[in-house]
Amino acid sequence: MTNTPTWYFRRMQPGEMNIDPIEAEFFSTEALGSLADAFVREAIQNSLDARQAGATARVRITFPRPEQMLTGERTQRYLSGLWPHLAADRSGLTHPPSADEPLGFVVFEDYGTRGLQGDPAQSEDEEIARSSARNDFYYFWRNVGRSRKQSSDLGRWGLGKTVFPASSRINSFFALTVRQQDGRRLLMGQSVLRIHRLEGARYYPYGYFGCFDGEFALPIEDEAYLDDFCSSFEIARAREPGLSVVIPFPDDDLDAGAVVPSVVRHYFVPILAGDLIVEVVREGKSEVIDAASLSRLLDRAGWDKGRTLRSTAELARWGLALSTERRVQLPQPNAGSAPKWSDDSGSSTVLEQVKSAFDRGDRIALSVPVWVKPVGSTEVLAAFEVYLERDEELSSGEEHFVREGISVAGVRSGLQAGVRAIVYVRDRALSALLGDSENPAHTEWQERSLHFKERYTHGPSTLRYVKSAPREIVRVLTRPAAGRDFRLLHRLFSREIPTEDAVKERIKSRAQRPGTDGEPQVEGVETVGADRFFQLQKLLGGFRIAGAGAGVAMPPLAGIQVAYEVRRGNPFSLYQPLDFEMDRPPIELQADGAEIVQRVRNTTVVRIQAPDFRLTVKGFDARRDVRVKIVALGEDGSA
């Protein structure tokens, strides 16, 4: 056995199957926008899986300064035996670095985790009983596409770790672990090339860095060597359990500026739940992403979809804070049949009771029970949560499916425009079912997945039931009542509710211009919307906007956007000039304490001259509901 750390690739024998590694291709999916996305998702997922019971997983990602890169003998100490293989014919590297190029790197470390536990000398798993403790070290270093992760873990394909070599220009990485079980520090490295030829011999694609017993790689445990390794690569870990991974010569796409948005986008739920804290160190400065700092980070200018993501995070924060009793509980389904959404189900009856709250813009949180029936095992009543809110700025539906912390980016239900939804699965039994259906990149739920097919009774139906939940729930919440509802607005007006005959007579006697059948009776009309600046009153065929009154510092301008309500979609994006135009009859505007400075299509801007100003707008079709949006504007017209 050699105790000198080195790189070693096994020579291939004649007649061996020729297979080049392809696992990195599993992360080339449209649902992942970049290599940074894949790196963040897979690396943090592994850390959450390895979290100690009851602990918060803490992740530190370090991008060193140029002066911290390794050069000369320091580089050769860790790569000297690897260079010939990197430069070999058919190694698979298109543009390998030269041996004299400074060695840049990225370090990924996790804390509050158990480290790579298990016997480092284990070489096969056939003799290991399924009931025995799992060997994280063995499955991390000596397997691809094979995993002994539990069914409730986030990953189970055994492919997540392959994102580490895929992030390196030399398809290689080092990993130092401190183990919770015994405190041992262990260091190894791995390179994933292709079958390559060197000095007339063919070499196996996978090479190892470590100490060797014959051809069998064992970890380095020499304390002085490990201390030097940690110092060379800026590793923060001392003796805390966990894993530190070094990516030498990182791919240019693994950009420090892309990592923070990627962390927030894919892991905002466990961050808000307090299960995850991420620290990103770049140019010597540290940025901590936790529940307290998330809103501030999302307000940062220049982030793609930052405002929308902030709204999503706030919806998640609200939903996570709710107790079980405050969520709308849908009824338990029949255990003997496949779950499905139907109009005659008990769920529709419960949803009808919260329609009015959803209509007026309240957030809705639901708990949806569903049976999980593993073949050959006891069925379990599980549940998932759905958080919903209206957002008139959304030109299409926005939905996020989160399974025990990880966002499954490619799942969609076909949600209608103007609605935001989060489906959160934290029940372990249901998470196991959904996880079994996921593709290797954890971006889709697939009924024909190798790990899912025929493993559950009513499995495909259960999968469809969860996937379609946002669309079907919102369909019921926005479904118009059968016939004419003469009490629809009874909570909005302090007036006597007319009979059906009275309404028909009023419509019949209405003047030619819609919405102008005489002066509306506005006395005692109840305010139907208010904020710190404005009050909105409902009138027959129109509305009135009033200032908050004395003592309030009003904005210079107010922007008003109007549209007829629609059954599906965002009414403002679906506005048509044929509906009405604010500067054309029959629309009439009267301002008191304000000056109308602009009227274009469905938008009006007024200059506020008094804190108790009033703007009355009439002339709309009284048979249609009107949606009104008011925005405080600065002197330059900005919101």
N, C-alpha and C positions, 0 to 999 in steps of 0.2 A: 504493500500500500504506500502511495506517495502522499506526503503531508505538505508538499509545495503546491500552492494554488496555481492552476493552469487551465487553459481551454483544451477541450478534447472532442473530436468528431469521430465516430465509429466508421471504419471502412466497411463498405458493403460487400456481401458475398455474391458470387455468380448465381443467377437464378432468382434473386430476391425481387419481390414486386416493386416496381418503380412508381412511387406516389409522391408528388410534390405537395406540400402543405397548402391548403386553400382556405383555412378557417378565417383568415382576415376578411375574405369576401362576404362573410355573414353580416358584417357591419356596414356594407355598402348598400344603404337603403335610403330612399327619398325621405323617410320619416326622420332620419338623422341628417342634420344640415351640414355637418363638418366632422373632421377627425376629432376636434375638441369635444363635440357632442358625444361621440362614441367613447372617447377616453373617460370623460366625466361620468357618463351613465354606467359603464361597466365597472370602472374602478370603485366608485362609491357604492354601487350595488354589492360588490364583494365585501366591502367594509361593513355595510348594514347587516349582511348575512352573518358576519363574524362578530357582531356586537355582543359584549358580555351582558348577561341578564340584568335588566334594569338600568343599564348604562346608556349615556349619550355617546354616539359615535362622533369622534372628532377627526376631521381630515385636514391635512396641511399639504398644499401643493406649492412647491418652491421653484421659481424661475431665477437662476443665479445671475449676478451681474457679470459683464464680460471679464473682469479681472479675476473672477472666481473659477473660470474655466481651467481645465487641466492642460498642461503642456509637457513636452519632453518626457523625462523618465517617469513622471507621475502618470502620464497616459499609458506608457508602455507597461507599467506595472500591472494594469488591469486588462490590456488589450493585446499584448505582444503575441500571444499564441493564436489570436483570432484573425489577425491581418491576412495571412496567406489564404484562409478560407473565404474571406470577404472579397478578395481579388481573384478568386479562382474562376475558371471557365464555368458558366451557367450557374453562378451562385444565386442569381435572381435579383441582384442589386443593380439598378440602372445607373446610379450616380453615387458610388460609395465615396466617402471622404478619403482624403490622402492621410498617410500616417503622420504627417507633420501639421495637420489642421488642429487648432485648439479644440479640446474635447468639451463641447457644451453639453448640458444635461438638464433634465427636469426630474424633480423628486416628488413622489407621492407617498405620504405617510398617513397611517390611521392610528388612532388611540381609542381607548375604551373597548378594544377588541381583544380576542383571545390569542392572536398570532397563529402561526402554522403549527398546530399541535400534531402529535403522532410520532411513530417511530421513523426516523430518517432513513433507516436501512431497509424498510419494507420495499419489496420490488414487485410484488403482485398482490392481487386482492382475492383470488379464488379461495384461499384458505381462511380468509377473514369473515367471521360470522356477521350477518346483517345486524345482529343485536349488539355487536361490540361498538366501542367508541370509534367514531370516524377518524381517519387519518388525513387531516388537512394538508400536511406536508406532502404525502404521497400523491394526492389528487391534484395538488397545485403543480408539482414539478414533473410528474411521470405519466400524465394523462392528457389527452386532448379529446374533447367530445365525450368524455366519461366523467361522471360526477357521483359522489355519494351525498350530495346535499339533500336535506330533507325536503319533502314535497311542499312544505310551507315556505321554504327559502325563496328569495327573489329570483335566483338563477339556478338552473339545474341541468343545463346543457354541457357544462364543463368547458365553455368557450370564452367566458368573460375575461380570463387572464390573458388571452391571446391579443387583447388590445394593447398590451404593453410592448411586445416586439413590433406590432403593427405601427406603433407611434414612433419608432426609431428608424433613422435612415440606414442603420446597419442591422435592422430586424433583431435586435438583441436587448437584453435588460439584465439588471442585477436585483436581487431581493434579499434584504436582511430582516430577519424576524426575531422578536423576543417573545417567548412562549409563556402564556399564563400558567400552564400546568407545572413547569419546572424552572422557569426563568432563564433557560438556555438561549444564547444568541447564536444564530445560524445564518450563514451567508452562502448563497449560490448564485449562478448566472445561467442564462440560456440564450442561445442564438437559433433562429428559425430561418434557414435559407432554403435552397432547393437541392436536389441531388446534384452534386458538383464534382468536378474532376480536378485533382491536384497531384502533380508529379506522377501521372499515369494511373492513379488509383481513383476509384469512385467513392464518395463519402455520403453518409446518411445526412438528411437535411437538418436534424436536430443535434446541436452541440451544447456541451455543458461547461460551466466554469465552476471549479471546486477542487477538492482532493479526490483521488481515485483509488479504488480497490480493483485493480485490473481495469476493466472498461466501465465499472459502476461508479457513478458520481456520488460523492458524499459532501455534506456541507463543511465549510471552513468554520472552525471554532477558536482559532488562535486569537487571544485577547488583543495582543499588540496589533495584529493585522486588521482586526475588526475596528479598533480605535482609529487606525490610520484611514481605513475606508470611510468611516463616518466623517472624519475631518476633511477628507478630500472632496467628498460629495455633499457637504453642507447638511448632513443628516442631523435633525434636531433631537431624535430619539436618544434617550439615555438607557434606562432599564425598564421603561414602561412596556407592557405587553402590546403587541401589534405588529404591523408589517410596514417596512420602508422599501419602496421600489424606485430604482434609479433607471431613467431612460437616457442612454448615451446618444449623442447626436440626434436630438429630437427632430421629427419632421417639421418643416416650416409651417404646416397647417395647425400644429399644436401651439397655438398662439396664446400668450398670456391674456391679451385683451378679450379673447373669445371665451375664456374659461369661466369668468364670473357670471356673465349672462347665461351660459349653459348650465351652471350649477343652479341658478335661480329657476330657470325654465323647467328643468327636469326634476328638481327635488324641493320645490317650494313647500310641499305638504309636510314631509318629515322635518324640514327646518322650522316651520310654524308650530309643529307638534312638539318640538323640543327634543326630537330623536336624533338630530344631526346638526353639527356646527362645522362649517368649512372655513378655513383660513387660506387665502391666496397671497403668497409673498412674491413680489416682483419689484425689481430695481431697489431692493433693500427695504421696501415698504410693505407693511402687512395690512390686508383688508379682511375683516371677519364678517362672514355671512351667517347670521343667526336670526332668531325671531324678532329681535329688537331692531336690527339694522336693515331688515329686508325692505321696508317701505322706503327708507332713505335711498337705498341702492336703485330701487325702481323709479325713483324720481330723477335719476341722473339723465341729463340731456344726451341725446344721440343714440339711446338704446332702441333697437328695432322692436316695435310693438310694445314699448315700455309702458304706455298708459294702459293698454289692454291687459298686459300682464300684471300690472299693479291692481287693477280691478279684480282680476282672477285671484290674486293672492289675498285681497281683502275679503272676498267671498269665502275662501278657504279658511281664513282666520276666524271669521264669524261662525262658520259651520262647525269647526273643530271645538270651539268654546261652548257649544250648546250641550246641555245635558241630554240624556236619552229621553227624558220625559218631555222635553221641549221640541223634539222632532215629531213630525206627523208620522204616525205608525200605520202602515198599510196592513191589511189583514193577512193572516197566515194562509198560504195556498194549500190546495189539496195535495197531500203527500203521494197519492197514487197516480197522479197524472203529470204530464209534462207542463212546465210553467209557460204561460203565454199571457199577453196583454189583450183584454177584450172589453168591450163597452158594457157588458152585462156582469162584470166581475165586481166583487166587493171593493176592490181598489178604486174603481171609477166612482163608487158612491162616496168614499172617503175624500177623494180628490175634489169632487163637486163642492165639498164643504169649505175648501180653501181657495176656490176660484176667485172670490171677491178680493181676497188679500193679494193674490198674484196680479189681478187686474189693476189694483191701485199702486203697484210697484213694490210691494213688500217682498223680501227674500223668503224663500220657502226651503225648508230642510225636511227630508223624508227618510225614514228607515224602511227598507224594502226587504221582507223576508223571502227566502227561497230555499228549497230543499237541495242538499248535496248528497248524491247517492253513489258512492264508489262501488264498483262491482266487487262482490265478495267481502264487503265490509258494511258496518252499520251506517244507515243514512243519518244525516245531521241537519237540523234546521239552522241555517246560517242567515245572514242579513248583510246588505250593503246600504250605503248612504248616498243620497242625491241632494246636492245643493243647487238651487236655481235662483236666478234674478233676471229681470229685464234690463236691457241696455240699448237705448235707442240709437246709440252710435254704431252698433254692430250691423254691418251690411249683410252678414250671414251669421248662422248660429256658431257659437264658440263652445266647444265641449272638451273636457279633460277627463281621462280615465286613469285613476291612480290605484295601483295594487300594492298595498303595504309599503307605500313610500315612493315607488318608482312609477313615473308617468309612462303609460303605454301609448306612445306618441301617434301610432297609426290607426287607432280605433276611432270610428265615427259612427253615429247613429243616423245622421241626416237631420239634425236639429234645425228648426225654423229660424229665420233671421230675427235679430233683436233680442235673443235670449242667450244667457251664459249658463253653463251647467258643469258641475264637477261630480263625477261618480267616484266615490272613495270606498275601496274594499279593504277592510282591516280584519275581517273575520278569517281565521286561519284555514278553515275547511274550504270556504269559497275561494280564498286566495290560492290554495293548492290546485283546485280545479282550473282556475283561469291560468295559473302559471304553467300547468301541463299543456295548455293549448298555445302557448306563446312560441313565436319563432326565436331563433338563437339571439337575435338582436333585441328581443323584448320590446318590439314595436307593434306587434299585431297579435290578435287572438284568432287562431285558425282551427276550424273544426276537424281538419284532417291531419293535424299535427301528430308526429310519431309518438309523442308522449301522452297524447290525449285520446286518440282513436280507441273506442271500445273499452275505455277504462271507467266510464261512468254510465249509469242508467239515466236516460234523458239528458246526456251530456251536451249534445249540440243545442237542444232546446234551452237548456239552462244558460249556455253561452249567449245565445241570441237574446234571451230575456234580459240579461245584464246589459248587453251592447245596445239594445233598442230602448232602454229605460228612459233616457232624457227625451227622446222624440215622442214616445207614447204618453209619458206623463204630461208634457207640455201640450200635446194634442188634446188631452182631456181638459186641461186648465184653460185652454183658449177656445174650446168648442162653444159655439153660440147656443143659447138655450132654445129649445123647441118652441116655435110660435113666438108671439110678441110678449115680452116680459114687461108688464106695466108697473112693476115695483123695482125695476132695475136701478133707478136713480132715487129711490125714496130716501136714502140716507144723505143725499147731496143737496136736497132742496127743502127749505122750510115752507112748504106749501102743500095744499091738499092734493092728493094723488088723483088724477083724472080717471074717469071710467073709459072703457074702450070706445063707447059711442061718442064721448066727448072728444077723444083724440081724432076719430074719423071725421067728425064735424069740423074740427079745427083745420085739418089737412084739406078738406074739401073747400073751405072758405078762404084759404090762404091766397094772397095776391100772386100775380104772375112771377114776381121775382122771388126766388127761394129764400126763405129766412127773413122776410120783411113783412110779415103779417101783423102790422101794427107795432106800436112801441112796446118792447118787452117789459113785463112787470118784474122789476128787479128788487123791489123793496124786500128786505129781510133775506136776500139770497145768501146762502151759507158759503163761506170760503172753502174751496175744494183743494187748494194747494198753497203752501207758504214756505218761504225760507227767510233768512235774516234781512233780505232786501225787499222782496216782492210778495204780494198776495194775489192769488188767482181766483176769480169768481165765475161761476157758470151762469150764462144768460141764455134765454131762448133764442137760438140762431146766432149765438156769438159768445163772447166772454169779456171780462173786464180785468185789467191788471192794475193794481194799486200799490203805491209805495208803503213801506213799513211805518212811516210816520216820523214825527219829531224825535230827535235823539239818536237817529241812525245816520251814519255817514254813508250816503248813497254813492254808487258808482256814477261816473259821468254819463255813461250811455247804457242802454239796455237793448239787447238783440232778441227779437221774438220770431220764432219759427212755428208755422202752423201746418197741419195736415189732417186729412180725414183718416180716422181709424180704419185699419184693415184687418181682415181675419187672420192673415198670415204675413209675416215679414215686418220690416221696419217702415212705418207709415211715412216717415220723412224721406227715405230713399225712394219710395214708391209714389211720391207726389207727382201729379201731372198738371200742367197749366189749365187743362180742360176742367179740372175740379174747381178752381178759382184762382184769381190773382189779386194780391193785396192792393194793387194800384188801379184796379178796374171794377166797375159795378158788377154785381150788387154789393161788393164789400165796401163798408163805410167805417171810417175811423174817426174818433173824436178824442182829442188830447186835452187834458186840463192839468197844468203844472208841468207840461213836457212839450217838446217840439219834435214832430215827426221829421226825421232827416233823410230817411231812405225807405222806399217801398218797392221791392223787386220780387216778382213771382210769389213765393209763400213766406217771404222774409220781410220784417220791418225793423228798423232801427230808430230809437227815440233818444233825444237828449233830455236828461232829467233835470228839471229846473226847481223842483220842490220835493221834499222827502215824502209828502203825502199826495204825489201826482196820481192821476187816473188816466188810463187809456182804455176806451170802450171800442170794441170791434164787433160789428154786426154784419149780417148778410149771408151767413152760411146756411146750408140746407139743414133745417131743423130736424130732418129725419135721419141725419147722420151724426155720429159722434165725432168730436173734434179733439185732436191731440195738440197741446200747446207746450212749447219749450221756451224758457226764458233764461238768458245768460247775461250776467253782469259783464260789461265791457269797459276797458280802459279808454283813455282819451285817444289812443292810437288805434282803437278798434280791436285790440287783442283781448282774449278772454282771461 
